[in-house]
Amino acid sequence: MADQQVSASILSDPALQLGAFEPMKSELRVQTLTRPSLSYWQDAWQRLKANKRAILSLYIIIAMLLFTLLGPMVWRVDPAEQDLLQVSSAPGAERSAIIVAPYSAWGILEAPKSADMQSNQAPAHSDTLAPSEAANITGLQLAETATTQQVRLEWQSMAGAADFAVYRNLVKPTGPGTFGLPLGTTGSGEVRRYEDLLDLRPGRFFYSVVAMDTTGGELPQSITLQVKVVNAITLEEAADRQLIKPGETRELGSQVNFALHPMGTDYLGRDMLARLMQGARVSLFIGIAAPVLFVLFGIVYGSVAGFIGGRADQLMMRFADFVVALPFLLFMILFKIAFGIGPGESGIIPLIVAMVILLWPATARLVRGQILQVREEAYVNAARLLGAKTGYLVLRHMIPNTMGVILVTLTFAIPSAIFTEAFLSFIGMGVAAPTASWGSMSNDGIKSMLTHPHELFFPALMISITVLAFNLLGDGLRDALDAKMRSRE
Amino acid sequence: MLSYTLKRLIQGLITVWFIATATFLAMHAVPGDPLSGAKAMTPEIRQNLEEKYGLDKPMSEQYLIYMGNLARGDLGISFTQKNREVNDIIREHFPVSATLGIMAVVFAGLGGTLFGALTALYRNKWPDTVIMIVVILGISVPSFVFAAFAQLAMVKINGAIGFSLLPVAGWGSVSHIIMPALVLGLGTMAYLTRLMRSSMLEIISSDYIRTANAKGLPPTRIFLKHEMRNAVMPVVTVLGPAIAAITTGSFVVELVFAIPGLGRYFVQAVQQLDYTVIMGTTVFFGAFLVLMVILVDLLYGFIDPRVRVS
């Protein structure tokens, strides 16, 4: 407008005729912007996109969120349901089973069919031989197919052994003392068979039978048999567990498949994949909700302190210092218990509340520092001179200009919150029992670490990947958002 | 210097008082009391016990009595362990936690400084890459997972070599300390390495290092006197909070390695709501941490003369 008025008044000046002017032939090209100008956030986003590690981490985090939010829709297995047929089974464990008749006793106590068995063993000699020589064991074999229902062994021996001890091992025995788990004794030298019902699992086992003398000492005679134990299920149970269609009958000995558990099951036979999804929801919810809340509180507290300044600021910051000095994990436990968990509750909310109460001061300090810095900037003074009110200053200038630092703090606070939850659940002070979290699953898994490592491995892997992704994303964000904090690489 | 130390000590005392008060309030907010966990008792017995422990008095009075005792250094008698003084419990179990914690801090501090300096000197070469991968692992893997896998590995190693290289769990000898201290310090070491690396990179590119090089000073002298001494500053600053994190965080490691430290006692006491043990351990830990932070701040003054001036 002003330009037009000026030019109009110049043109109306009679002393200046239009013809007196010639358009200037410019040799200098006027500097023009060839690209659209970028806002702070657009610039930051471009920088972040250039950082491959950070973008990969972002994808991992999105994948984790999809895993926990959409996973249960795809993998419809109840995480609380116990599959007692497959307890602590590793991923990829044998799933096929044969259908067997219901268990019936083998009649272990009835007199052995000794007449025909001993007749071909020439018992006449046994009186003349020393027991240690006579007690040779031969022909250890399975009386019927070895299944998880029972393993039935029978063998032959000359008279002379007072008793037989039966052992089971996972590895091939190399001599006396390496037979493995003692299962029991037959109770008599006349009984030459044994039925193993103890905690049977599918797989390869080595059964050993050792002859014993009258005093209960073991004789050097022994025999070992490699046995492949297969899963077994009765027809009735298979129907019960919906492994075969209702009404369908199968012959004994035919095969069925147990339910599929891609990541195995835990010590109570619960599906690991479903529990990991449920655990992800708990761990990520706590890991994200708690930092968001305490960062928000920290922002409010810090900006109020920073803006008011003076004695009130001093007092508020002193209080923040006190809270920082509280021994963190001890108070975490104490507060969490003080808020109480009712019966049937998961204990997630007390955990979050305790974290918010204890962790806000770091953000508050940071925001206060930023506010004090921004408050002195020229543009804030300019806005104030133009009559901007305090609320406008805070919302329009202070908070947006501290947002970068706050976002970085938040990204680093998330992995440490996930860690804290995992620690507390690990020592049994986190979420309450039926609820799964990665920490509580690790706690369950560590007890059977030596025999079933997958129960510890999967939840530990999930924690590590998530924490790693958030840390790398935080690094990337810091580099992208804050030139001063940019790590020198 | 003296007045500064005095001022810090007084501030520390106020902090300890604040910790004690916060603990007292939080503890009494927990539903139930130490006597409700025990077996059923008649109202008369309960009343007698309440009188004996002073639980029948109003809370404000209990608070004043406790604070009075605390000022005299008396932390009271445990509720759940007959006639055992909290002072005795701390005297017996704190040295265990402290030994473990100090070893872990020493390991984290030395390792962090050394590895951080190495990564900066060999920037973008293989030592840098290898150490940074270990650092990333140390930051991302929870210590209980490390503890579990370290145990597992040690079981295999001991089995493979046929004798016990390091004990898998327990407490009592020097060899018992090594593995838990390494596991406990690893997270902090990773953090310190990163800190040291960025600090060292900044120092290396500064003017006075160029001057020192131009003067022809021997590289080791430049490294030790000029680079290390300046680069280690930020590490020293966070050492106070690091000690805090390690000593209070030690009970996870204590649990996995079956170490009879104070942390385990605390978890037990919280479950049984043993008021005096909870108060005693928290106040003691709090006081210990406050003292550590003050000591580190004073130490900082010795390393960096500029701090003393201001």
HADDOCK unambig.tbl for C-alpha pairs under 7 A between the chains (distance, minus, plus):
assign (segid A and resid 322 and name CA) (segid B and resid 15 and name CA) 5.75 0.50 0.50
assign (segid A and resid 322 and name CA) (segid B and resid 18 and name CA) 6.86 0.50 0.50
assign (segid A and resid 325 and name CA) (segid B and resid 286 and name CA) 6.99 0.50 0.50
assign (segid A and resid 325 and name CA) (segid B and resid 290 and name CA) 6.86 0.50 0.50
assign (segid A and resid 326 and name CA) (segid B and resid 19 and name CA) 6.04 0.50 0.50
assign (segid A and resid 326 and name CA) (segid B and resid 286 and name CA) 6.27 0.50 0.50
assign (segid A and resid 327 and name CA) (segid B and resid 248 and name CA) 6.61 0.50 0.50
assign (segid A and resid 327 and name CA) (segid B and resid 285 and name CA) 6.89 0.50 0.50
assign (segid A and resid 327 and name CA) (segid B and resid 286 and name CA) 5.79 0.50 0.50
assign (segid A and resid 329 and name CA) (segid B and resid 248 and name CA) 6.46 0.50 0.50
assign (segid A and resid 329 and name CA) (segid B and resid 249 and name CA) 6.75 0.50 0.50
assign (segid A and resid 330 and name CA) (segid B and resid 282 and name CA) 6.91 0.50 0.50
assign (segid A and resid 334 and name CA) (segid B and resid 26 and name CA) 6.63 0.50 0.50
assign (segid A and resid 334 and name CA) (segid B and resid 27 and name CA) 6.71 0.50 0.50
assign (segid A and resid 335 and name CA) (segid B and resid 26 and name CA) 6.16 0.50 0.50
assign (segid A and resid 337 and name CA) (segid B and resid 30 and name CA) 6.30 0.50 0.50
assign (segid A and resid 338 and name CA) (segid B and resid 26 and name CA) 6.05 0.50 0.50
assign (segid A and resid 338 and name CA) (segid B and resid 27 and name CA) 6.65 0.50 0.50
assign (segid A and resid 338 and name CA) (segid B and resid 29 and name CA) 5.34 0.50 0.50
assign (segid A and resid 338 and name CA) (segid B and resid 30 and name CA) 4.07 0.50 0.50
assign (segid A and resid 340 and name CA) (segid B and resid 30 and name CA) 6.97 0.50 0.50
assign (segid A and resid 419 and name CA) (segid B and resid 142 and name CA) 6.68 0.50 0.50
assign (segid A and resid 427 and name CA) (segid B and resid 252 and name CA) 6.61 0.50 0.50
assign (segid A and resid 446 and name CA) (segid B and resid 148 and name CA) 6.87 0.50 0.50
assign (segid A and resid 460 and name CA) (segid B and resid 145 and name CA) 6.52 0.50 0.50
assign (segid A and resid 464 and name CA) (segid B and resid 140 and name CA) 5.01 0.50 0.50
assign (segid A and resid 464 and name CA) (segid B and resid 141 and name CA) 4.89 0.50 0.50
assign (segid A and resid 467 and name CA) (segid B and resid 140 and name CA) 5.34 0.50 0.50
assign (segid A and resid 468 and name CA) (segid B and resid 140 and name CA) 4.96 0.50 0.50
assign (segid A and resid 487 and name CA) (segid B and resid 198 and name CA) 6.63 0.50 0.50
assign (segid A and resid 488 and name CA) (segid B and resid 198 and name CA) 6.40 0.50 0.50
